[in-house]
């Protein structure tokens, strides 16, 4: 039985407001398994999403970090998508050319395969060095003539001029503890915007790995409380992510819930009807032919668990990441295939879960046998 947290991990306020509960959800979304049977036996937990009425922080009050494993096999790489690779290039250009990240010792927390850190180190004229931390990293310990190093372990603090942390803080149950390790460095963080998720009723953006979700106000409050002066918080990637820029200094640290508690209540009331609608649409597509979900990342895996837990309506998930192809979705056991396999499988409809990739997916479909694209996106 899960123990429910009674206070906010960010501000400490009591009496948080629960708005969404899902029992028996797969705890990993980015850990594909080698066969369908083991995928269906994947570890499960309780999702009890809760909004703090004092600071607007959203968290899973039933989260148990002991259930998760971010070691070998974990893979959330997205740079195989041209759309996402362009986003990474835009961020790297912004850091070097507009924020003057040059001649700097850069530490990246949760560097994945090192793709983004490598951009910052090899950017023309930047003269940066870097060290990346990630327990799931698999590759050489050094690159770029020693200017780039990797540690296949959790980050526990490291001297730096600049700290980069993209899509990691939402995996941390105690974000204040992470921020306390950063030291006197400029900080650049990217994380999903929970306000965007709630406003657009994006049910597949609530899943176990993401135990800590921020809006702009709660993210700014977290950094101010940790001793940072927040210089900018902007929305990137079609408004889906928050991008924070901070530096050591002082700033006001008063919590503000904003509209998050109200948005969370509205979301909680709306999800049951929305879920029934997805299942009806999926069933209608399946009656006309085989259905694939594009993307075997967190969104696609969560949609499969919500809308087709028995694996009867969705034929497969398709992903451009070769490391995921030939493996199986945790929780439901759906197979993960390459785009080129769609025609041979007789897929007639492709469901997408993220509008940011619509043009990219539509451009690839003719080479996949031309299945129709069904827009399932917020």
Secondary structure, 3 states (H helix, E strand, C coil): CCCCCCECCCCCCECCEEEEEEEEEECCCCCCECCHHHHHCCCEEEEEEEECCCCCCEEECCCCHHHCCCCCCCCCCCCCCHHHHHHHHHHHHHHHHHCCCCCCEEEEECCCCCHHHHHHHHCCCCCCEEEEECCCCCCCCEEHHHCEEEECCCCCCCCCCEEEEECCHHHCCCHHHHHCCCCCCEEEEEEEEHHHHHHCCCHHHCCCCCCEEECHHHHHHHHHHCCEEEEEEEEECCCCEEEEEEEECCCCCCCCCCCHHHHHHHHHHHHHHHHHHHHHHHHHHHHHCEEEEECCCHHHHHHHHHHCCCCCCCCEEECCCCCCCCCECCCCCCEEECHHHHHHHCEEEEEECCHHHHHHHHHHHHHHCCCEEEECCC
